Amino acid sequence: MNLQHLRYFLTLADLEHYTDAARQLHITQPTLSHAIMMLEEELTVSLFSKQGRNIVLTKAGREFYTTVQSSLAILDNGVQQLQRNNGSRTTLNLTLLRVLGRKAVPNLVRRFLDQYPTAYINFDFHNDSGMSGDLINGVVTNKYDVAFCSKLDHYPTISYLPVFAQDLVVIVPKNHPLAHQESITLEDTLPFPQVWFSKRSGIRPIIEQIYEKANSKPQVAFEVSEDETVAGLVAQGFGLAIIPKFDFLDSLDDIAIIEVEALKKARIYYAAYRNDVLPTPELSLFLGFLRTSSPELPDIR
């Protein structure tokens, strides 16, 4: 009998709603429905019956609930005691964009450990290519448990929790016609060539959506992957750019940084995790912390 399915059963019995239970378990509703169906087939009894939009335990389901609850409690307590006795800790592997490694994610993990001082969890931090797609692929292949990155929509087995926000700004060369304006609109950028992030970059779809909402089509002169390269091309007069408001921009003497109201907190960084498997208790605890710890999305700067 699958332990994951038993944990699914307990959660569904507590919440009496498939959608709510799937959300709490960080899995899809079809995955949960299939697991319960397999459990009922193995037991040859019905565990739930419909009651309006919700479901309730049958008589057999209530009996089984008591058995499963006590059995898993004994198992979990035994595992925790074994880990304490042997100094064993579960490791969560986190992969993240480099900009989030300077302060944002380390601070987040510190807050988690302060809030759960008895959690037997180690955290390993990883950087791959620095591209969101590569980080998410690492989660899909079980190389990592969580990726802190941009949201990419073509991964059906990945769910996202928003955790940080960041302002975007327009940067132009010092001698640019817009350089001395304290604020501009997106329409003001349209007459000028632009340096864009490449299609592999997580910020590319964000900038595309920003201009789509404004019903505007900019002139794209160059496409590059790295923030520093974008700023370098702008400094040399190859075009203006929309870029995250990184601290390093303040140290560049040959560009001007311009605020745009439409770009405030325009970039959201997410925690990406698999939704097609049951998370370990440690990962579930961490995901629950992420879900409730940042209701107003702190700025990473």
C-alpha positions in Angstrom: 0.0 0.0 0.0 1.4 3.4 -1.1 2.3 5.7 1.8 1.8 8.7 -0.3 -1.7 7.6 -1.1 -2.4 7.2 2.6 -1.3 10.7 3.3 -3.4 12.0 0.4 -6.4 10.1 2.0 -5.9 11.8 5.4 -5.7 15.3 3.9 -8.7 14.8 1.7 -10.7 13.4 4.7 -9.7 16.5 6.8 -10.6 19.0 4.1 -13.6 17.2 2.5 -12.8 18.9 -0.9 -10.7 17.7 -3.7 -9.5 21.1 -4.9 -8.6 22.3 -1.4 -6.8 19.0 -0.6 -4.8 19.0 -3.9 -3.7 22.6 -3.2 -2.5 21.8 0.3 -0.7 18.7 -0.9 0.9 20.7 -3.8 -0.3 18.2 -6.4 -2.9 18.4 -9.2 -6.5 17.3 -8.6 -6.4 14.5 -11.2 -3.3 13.1 -9.3 -5.3 13.1 -6.1 -8.4 11.6 -7.7 -6.4 8.8 -9.2 -4.6 8.0 -5.9 -7.9 7.7 -4.0 -9.4 5.6 -6.8 -6.4 3.2 -6.6 -6.7 3.1 -2.8 -10.4 2.2 -2.9 -9.8 -0.5 -5.5 -7.1 -2.0 -3.4 -9.3 -2.0 -0.3 -12.4 -3.0 -2.3 -14.5 -0.4 -0.3 -15.7 3.1 -0.9 -13.9 5.6 1.4 -15.9 8.8 0.4 -19.3 9.7 -0.7 -20.5 12.9 -2.3 -22.4 15.5 -0.2 -23.3 18.6 -2.3 -20.0 20.1 -3.7 -18.0 18.4 -0.9 -17.3 14.8 0.0 -17.5 13.0 3.3 -16.1 9.8 4.7 -18.2 6.6 4.5 -18.5 4.4 7.5 -15.6 2.3 6.2 -13.7 5.5 5.5 -14.1 6.7 9.1 -12.7 3.3 10.4 -9.9 3.4 7.9 -9.1 7.1 8.8 -8.5 6.1 12.5 -6.2 3.3 11.5 -4.2 5.3 9.0 -3.9 8.3 11.3 -2.5 6.3 14.2 -0.2 4.2 11.9 1.4 7.1 10.2 1.8 9.0 13.4 3.8 6.0 14.8 5.9 5.8 11.6 6.6 9.6 11.5 7.6 9.7 15.2 9.9 6.7 14.7 11.6 8.4 11.7 12.0 11.7 13.6 13.4 9.9 16.7 15.9 7.9 14.5 17.1 11.1 12.8 17.5 12.8 16.2 19.4 9.9 17.6 21.8 9.7 14.6 22.1 13.4 13.9 20.5 12.8 10.5 18.9 15.7 8.6 16.9 15.9 5.4 18.5 18.0 2.7 16.5 20.3 0.5 18.2 21.3 -2.7 17.5 24.8 -3.8 18.5 26.3 -7.1 18.2 30.0 -7.7 19.0 32.9 -10.0 22.2 34.6 -9.0 20.5 37.8 -8.1 18.4 36.0 -5.5 21.5 34.5 -3.9 23.0 37.8 -2.7 20.4 38.4 0.0 16.8 37.4 -0.8 16.8 33.6 -0.6 19.4 33.3 2.2 17.3 35.7 4.3 14.2 33.6 3.5 15.9 30.4 4.6 17.1 32.1 7.8 13.6 33.2 8.6 12.3 29.6 8.0 15.0 28.1 10.3 14.2 30.7 13.0 10.5 29.9 12.8 11.1 26.2 12.8 14.2 25.7 15.0 13.5 21.9 15.5 13.2 21.2 11.8 15.9 18.6 10.9 16.6 20.2 7.5 19.8 21.1 5.7 19.7 23.4 2.7 22.0 23.1 -0.3 22.2 26.1 -2.7 22.9 25.7 -6.4 23.4 27.8 -9.5 23.3 26.4 -12.9 23.4 28.6 -16.0 21.5 31.4 -14.3 18.6 30.9 -16.8 15.1 30.1 -15.4 14.4 27.3 -17.9 17.5 25.4 -16.8 16.6 25.8 -13.1 13.1 24.5 -13.7 14.3 21.6 -15.7 16.4 20.7 -12.7 13.3 20.5 -10.6 11.4 18.5 -13.2 14.3 15.9 -13.3 14.4 15.8 -9.4 17.9 17.3 -9.3 16.4 20.1 -7.1 13.5 20.4 -4.8 12.7 24.1 -5.4 13.8 26.6 -7.9 13.7 30.3 -7.2 13.3 31.9 -10.6 10.9 33.5 -13.1 7.6 31.8 -14.0 7.6 29.9 -17.3 4.2 28.6 -18.4 5.1 25.5 -20.5 5.8 23.2 -17.6 2.5 21.4 -16.6 4.1 19.5 -13.7 5.4 22.7 -12.1 3.5 25.0 -9.7 4.7 28.4 -8.6 4.5 30.4 -5.4 5.2 34.1 -5.7 7.9 35.1 -3.2 9.7 38.4 -4.3 8.9 41.4 -6.3 11.3 43.8 -8.2 11.0 47.1 -9.9 12.0 47.4 -13.5 13.5 50.6 -14.9 14.5 52.1 -18.2 18.2 52.7 -18.8 19.6 55.0 -21.5 23.0 56.4 -22.5 23.9 59.6 -20.7 23.5 61.6 -23.9 20.1 60.1 -24.8 17.1 62.4 -25.4 15.3 60.8 -22.5 18.3 60.9 -20.1 17.3 64.0 -18.2 13.7 63.1 -17.6 12.9 62.0 -14.1 10.0 59.8 -15.3 8.6 58.7 -18.6 5.9 56.4 -20.0 6.3 53.3 -22.1 5.1 55.2 -25.1 8.1 57.6 -24.8 10.4 54.6 -25.4 8.9 53.6 -28.7 10.8 55.9 -31.1 14.1 54.5 -30.0 15.9 51.2 -30.7 16.0 48.8 -27.7 18.3 46.2 -26.2 16.2 43.2 -25.1 16.9 40.1 -23.1 17.0 36.9 -25.2 14.1 34.5 -25.5 15.8 32.1 -23.0 15.7 34.7 -20.3 12.9 34.6 -17.7 12.4 38.4 -17.9 11.8 38.3 -21.7 8.1 37.3 -21.5 7.5 39.9 -18.7 8.7 42.7 -21.0 6.7 41.4 -23.9 3.6 41.3 -21.8 4.2 44.9 -20.6 4.3 46.2 -24.2 1.4 44.0 -25.2 -0.7 45.6 -22.5 0.3 49.0 -23.7 -0.6 48.0 -27.3 2.9 49.0 -28.3 5.6 47.4 -30.5 9.2 48.5 -29.8 12.2 48.4 -32.1 14.4 45.5 -30.9 18.0 46.1 -32.0 19.9 43.5 -30.0 19.0 40.5 -27.9 21.4 39.3 -25.1 21.2 37.1 -22.0 23.1 38.8 -19.2 22.1 41.9 -17.3 25.6 43.3 -17.4 25.8 42.9 -21.2 22.5 44.7 -21.6 23.8 47.6 -19.6 27.0 47.6 -21.5 25.3 47.8 -24.9 23.1 50.6 -23.6 26.1 52.5 -22.4 27.7 52.3 -25.8 24.6 53.8 -27.5 23.1 50.7 -29.1 19.7 51.4 -27.6 17.7 51.8 -24.4 16.6 48.9 -22.3 14.1 47.8 -19.7 16.1 46.0 -16.9 15.6 45.0 -13.3 16.6 47.7 -10.8 19.9 46.1 -9.8 22.3 47.8 -7.4 25.1 47.6 -9.9 23.4 50.1 -12.2 24.1 52.9 -9.7 27.8 52.4 -10.3 27.7 52.9 -14.0 28.5 56.5 -14.9 27.7 56.3 -18.6 24.0 55.4 -18.3 20.9 57.2 -16.9 18.3 55.3 -14.9 14.7 56.4 -15.4 11.7 55.4 -13.3 8.5 54.3 -15.0 5.3 53.9 -13.0 4.1 51.0 -15.1 7.2 49.0 -14.2 6.9 49.2 -10.4 7.1 45.7 -9.0 6.7 44.4 -12.5 9.0 41.4 -12.1 7.8 38.6 -9.7 10.2 35.9 -8.7 8.7 32.5 -7.8 9.4 29.3 -6.0 8.9 26.5 -8.5 8.2 22.9 -7.3 6.7 19.7 -8.8 3.0 19.3 -8.4 2.8 15.7 -9.7 4.4 14.0 -6.7 3.8 14.2 -2.9 6.4 16.4 -1.3 8.3 15.0 1.7 7.2 16.3 5.1 10.2 18.7 5.1 9.5 20.1 1.7 5.8 20.4 2.5 6.8 22.4 5.6 9.0 24.7 3.6 6.4 25.2 0.9 3.8 26.0 3.5 6.2 28.6 5.0 6.7 30.2 1.5 2.9 30.3 0.9 2.2 32.3 4.1 5.4 34.2 4.8 5.3 36.9 2.1 1.8 38.3 1.6 3.0 41.6 0.1 6.0 40.3 -1.8 9.1 42.1 -0.4 11.4 43.9 -2.9 14.6 42.0 -3.4 16.7 45.2 -3.6 
